[in-house]
């Protein structure tokens, strides 16, 4: 965790982490800034997995949000994720794992797919990224991809 990440969240009401937390120092630092909702990722150990679930499903400003770590991309979701999306019908779906930053509306499922990329210093990504946005009266707005520099 470094200040290049933390200062971007100072004005946020909530921080949503899509997994690969690494260690609880990361989530401790984030939760000092704002309400934190997180899921564990495939690199996370038993300590992180004991604190965070595989899925988060909740409402925010009138929208249903679904967060999980491993989910593929629009049109190529694994069966488990397809089933959750079908059952829960989220408005926004946030995932991680691929380290590929992507914001795209899934055409047939009518869900906004967001993968913030990867903000960490480890992994195969070349540029560290995160995504910030507002929800105004049930509408996502002011979507911003923040580049944090090279890994």
Secondary structure, DSSP 8 states (H G I E B T S, - for coil): --HHHHGGGTT-SEEEE-S---SHHHHHHHHTTSEEEEB--TT--HHHHHHSBSEEEEEETTEEEEEES----TT---HHHHHHHHHH--SEEEE-SS--EEEEEETTTTEEEEEE---SSSSS-SEEEEEEEEEETTEEEEEEEEEEEE-
